[in-house]
């Protein structure tokens, strides 16, 4: 949920989903809180990069040669760029959930096995 393009509503949606799927609410809040300021530029860039997969020949390439000023960002802000970002962030969120979910599952399975065997 921290990668999903739901700025301002990520925690609300995460809690609603945790209630619906009967997940541990505290763990959901901890896991959903990856979108803190130092990671936001990286998440936006990776989302935009992953979104290129879905855009095909209409993909927008971010150009940072002119620097990273508000003017440069405003000029690169187009409807195609926003669509590319949204598709990329959804894809990146699903991939992140799958990878970190699998890692968590394997860690929990390994720790459970040690407890039973040990």
C-alpha positions as CSV (number, residue, x, y, z in Angstrom):
1,X,0.0,0.0,0.0
2,X,2.9,2.3,0.5
3,X,3.7,2.3,-3.2
4,X,0.1,2.6,-4.4
5,X,-0.8,6.0,-5.9
6,X,-3.3,6.8,-3.2
7,X,-1.5,9.7,-1.5
8,X,-3.1,10.7,1.7
9,X,-5.3,7.6,1.8
10,X,-2.8,4.8,1.9
11,X,-3.2,4.1,5.6
12,X,-7.0,4.3,5.4
13,X,-7.1,1.8,2.5
14,X,-4.6,-0.4,4.3
15,X,-6.7,-0.6,7.5
16,X,-9.9,-1.2,5.5
17,X,-8.2,-4.0,3.6
18,X,-6.8,-5.5,6.8
19,X,-10.3,-5.5,8.3
20,X,-11.8,-7.1,5.2
21,X,-9.1,-9.8,4.9
22,X,-8.8,-10.2,8.7
23,X,-5.1,-9.3,8.8
24,X,-3.3,-8.1,11.9
25,X,-3.9,-4.3,11.8
26,X,-0.6,-3.3,13.5
27,X,1.5,-5.4,11.1
28,X,-0.4,-3.9,8.2
29,X,0.3,-0.4,9.4
30,X,4.0,-1.1,9.8
31,X,4.3,-2.8,6.4
32,X,2.3,-0.1,4.6
33,X,4.5,2.7,6.0
34,X,7.3,2.5,3.5
35,X,6.4,5.7,1.8
36,X,8.5,8.0,3.9
37,X,10.2,11.1,2.5
38,X,13.6,9.8,1.6
39,X,12.1,6.9,-0.4
40,X,9.4,9.0,-2.3
41,X,11.7,10.1,-5.2
42,X,12.9,6.5,-5.7
43,X,9.4,5.1,-5.6
44,X,8.1,7.7,-8.1
45,X,11.1,7.1,-10.4
46,X,10.7,3.3,-10.3
47,X,7.0,3.5,-10.8
48,X,7.5,5.7,-13.8
49,X,10.2,3.3,-15.1
50,X,8.0,0.2,-14.6
51,X,5.1,2.0,-16.2
52,X,7.1,2.1,-19.5
53,X,6.3,-1.6,-19.9
54,X,2.6,-0.9,-20.2
55,X,2.9,2.2,-22.4
56,X,4.9,0.7,-25.2
57,X,5.7,3.2,-28.0
58,X,3.9,6.0,-26.0
59,X,6.2,5.7,-23.0
60,X,7.5,8.9,-21.6
61,X,11.2,9.1,-20.7
62,X,12.1,11.2,-17.7
63,X,15.0,13.5,-18.6
64,X,17.1,14.8,-15.6
65,X,19.8,16.4,-17.8
66,X,18.3,19.8,-17.1
67,X,18.2,19.2,-13.3
68,X,15.4,18.5,-11.0
69,X,13.6,21.8,-10.5
70,X,9.9,22.4,-10.2
71,X,10.0,23.9,-13.8
72,X,11.5,20.7,-15.2
73,X,9.0,18.5,-13.4
74,X,6.1,20.7,-14.6
75,X,7.2,20.5,-18.2
76,X,7.4,16.6,-18.0
77,X,3.9,16.4,-16.4
78,X,1.6,15.2,-19.1
79,X,-1.4,12.9,-19.2
80,X,0.6,10.1,-20.7
81,X,3.3,10.6,-17.9
82,X,0.6,10.4,-15.2
83,X,-1.0,7.2,-16.7
84,X,2.5,5.7,-17.0
85,X,3.2,6.5,-13.4
86,X,-0.1,5.1,-12.1
87,X,0.2,1.8,-14.1
88,X,3.8,1.5,-13.0
89,X,3.0,2.1,-9.3
90,X,0.3,-0.5,-9.3
91,X,2.6,-3.0,-11.0
92,X,5.5,-2.1,-8.6
93,X,3.1,-2.4,-5.6
94,X,1.9,-5.8,-6.7
95,X,5.5,-7.0,-7.4
96,X,6.7,-5.6,-4.1
97,X,3.8,-7.2,-2.2
98,X,4.5,-10.6,-3.9
99,X,8.3,-10.5,-3.3
100,X,8.1,-9.2,0.3
101,X,5.2,-11.5,1.0
102,X,7.1,-14.5,-0.2
103,X,10.2,-13.5,1.8
104,X,8.1,-13.0,5.0
105,X,6.4,-16.4,4.4
106,X,9.7,-18.1,4.0
107,X,11.1,-16.5,7.1
108,X,8.1,-17.4,9.2
109,X,8.1,-21.0,7.8
110,X,11.8,-21.4,8.7
111,X,11.3,-20.0,12.2
112,X,8.3,-22.2,12.8
113,X,10.2,-25.2,11.7
114,X,13.1,-24.4,14.1
115,X,10.7,-24.0,16.9
116,X,9.0,-27.4,16.3
117,X,12.2,-29.3,15.6
118,X,14.3,-27.5,18.2
